[in-house]
């Protein structure tokens, strides 16, 4: 089942990446653009020189490379950086979270939900109940948003008015 999910994620990512739908317009100066392009070169060099034979990752260079692509508006390339790390079997909560955040940024809410669920399941990290709640809200799935929001409220003994309002709007859209 996990292989099938992984294949579906990879195929949908490749299709969207191929049609360049992961690119956004950004407003940066030519100087900053040049700096970012140099950072990309530097991060790629650092990653190619990194000894990952023990299964570890150079988290600083990986995140730096993805963030540079993101600042340039090349979200597809940023996503690919994180997907490559995970496809190689290496794990990092930061990589999984950033991939989920980027999927949300490009409107791929179900893929974002999968990443946040992965963090919750693999790392037993309940603080991501908040992120997955928002992803379900953005995906329009009120029932799942309520489920995760309730779990978050119970875990952290607090509430969030913005989430309550968003869930209320989903409920109203359903005519409930």
C-alpha positions in Angstrom: 0.0 0.0 0.0 2.8 2.4 0.9 4.5 1.6 -2.5 1.3 2.5 -4.3 0.9 5.8 -2.4 4.5 6.6 -3.1 4.1 5.9 -6.7 0.9 8.0 -6.9 2.7 10.9 -5.2 5.7 10.6 -7.5 3.6 10.4 -10.7 1.4 13.4 -9.7 4.4 15.4 -8.7 6.1 14.7 -12.0 3.0 15.5 -14.0 2.6 18.9 -12.3 6.3 19.6 -12.3 6.4 18.8 -16.0 3.7 21.3 -16.8 5.5 24.0 -14.7 2.5 24.5 -12.4 4.9 24.8 -9.5 6.3 28.1 -10.5 5.2 31.4 -9.1 6.1 35.0 -9.9 8.3 36.6 -7.3 9.3 40.2 -6.8 13.1 40.2 -6.0 15.9 42.5 -7.1 18.3 41.3 -9.7 21.0 41.4 -7.1 19.1 39.1 -4.8 18.3 36.8 -7.7 22.1 36.6 -8.5 22.8 35.8 -4.8 20.2 33.1 -4.8 21.6 31.5 -7.9 25.0 31.5 -6.3 23.6 30.0 -3.1 22.0 27.2 -5.2 25.4 26.4 -6.8 27.1 26.4 -3.4 24.4 24.2 -1.8 24.5 21.8 -4.7 28.3 21.5 -4.3 28.0 21.0 -0.5 25.4 18.3 -1.1 27.5 16.5 -3.7 30.5 16.5 -1.3 28.5 15.3 1.7 29.1 11.7 2.8 25.6 10.3 3.3 26.8 6.6 3.4 25.4 6.4 7.0 21.9 7.4 5.8 22.2 10.9 7.2 21.4 14.1 5.3 23.0 17.5 5.1 20.0 19.2 6.5 21.4 22.7 6.3 22.3 22.4 2.6 19.1 20.5 1.7 16.8 23.1 3.3 19.0 26.0 2.1 18.8 24.7 -1.5 15.0 24.2 -1.3 14.5 27.7 0.3 16.6 29.3 -2.4 14.5 27.7 -5.1 11.4 28.8 -3.2 12.5 32.4 -2.9 13.1 32.4 -6.7 9.6 31.1 -7.2 10.7 27.7 -8.4 8.5 25.7 -6.1 8.7 22.6 -8.3 12.4 22.5 -7.8 12.1 23.1 -4.1 9.6 20.2 -3.9 11.9 18.0 -5.9 14.8 18.6 -3.5 12.7 17.3 -0.6 11.1 14.5 -2.6 14.6 13.2 -3.6 15.7 13.1 0.0 12.7 11.1 1.0 12.8 8.8 -2.0 16.3 7.9 -1.1 14.9 6.5 2.1 16.4 9.2 4.4 14.1 10.8 7.0 13.9 14.2 8.5 10.9 15.8 10.2 12.0 19.2 8.8 12.1 17.8 5.3 8.7 16.2 5.6 7.2 19.3 7.1 8.7 21.6 4.5 7.4 19.3 1.7 3.9 19.4 3.2 4.1 23.2 3.5 5.1 23.5 -0.2 2.4 21.1 -1.3 -0.1 23.4 0.4 1.5 26.4 -1.3 0.8 24.9 -4.7 -2.7 23.7 -3.8 -1.9 20.0 -3.5 -3.7 19.7 -0.1 -4.0 15.9 -0.2 -0.3 15.5 -0.7 0.3 18.0 2.1 -2.1 16.0 4.4 -0.1 12.8 3.6 3.1 14.5 4.7 1.7 15.9 8.0 0.1 12.5 8.7 3.5 11.0 8.1 5.1 13.2 10.8 2.3 12.4 13.3 2.6 8.7 12.6 6.4 8.4 12.4 7.5 10.9 15.0 4.5 10.9 17.3 4.6 14.7 16.9 1.1 16.0 17.9 2.0 19.7 17.2 1.4 18.9 13.5 -2.3 18.3 14.3 -2.6 22.0 13.8 -1.0 21.9 10.3 -3.0 18.9 9.2 -6.2 20.7 10.4 -5.5 23.6 8.1 -4.7 21.4 5.2 -8.0 19.6 5.6 -9.8 23.0 5.8 -8.1 24.1 2.6 -9.0 20.8 1.0 -12.7 21.4 2.0 -12.9 18.3 4.2 -14.8 19.6 7.2 -15.2 16.2 9.0 -11.5 15.5 9.0 -10.6 19.1 9.9 -12.9 18.8 12.9 -11.4 15.5 13.9 -7.8 16.8 13.9 -8.8 20.1 15.4 -10.6 18.4 18.3 -7.5 16.2 18.8 -5.3 19.3 18.8 -7.5 21.1 21.3 -7.5 18.1 23.6 -3.7 17.7 23.3 -2.8 21.4 23.9 -5.8 22.5 26.0 -6.4 25.5 23.9 -8.5 26.6 20.9 -8.1 28.7 17.8 -10.7 31.2 16.6 -9.5 31.2 13.0 -9.8 27.5 12.7 -13.3 27.6 14.4 -14.4 30.2 11.9 -13.0 28.3 8.9 -14.7 25.1 10.0 -18.0 27.0 10.6 -17.7 28.3 7.0 -17.3 24.8 5.7 -20.3 23.6 7.7 -22.4 26.5 6.3 -21.3 25.6 2.7 -22.5 22.1 3.4 -25.8 23.5 4.5 -25.5 22.2 8.1 
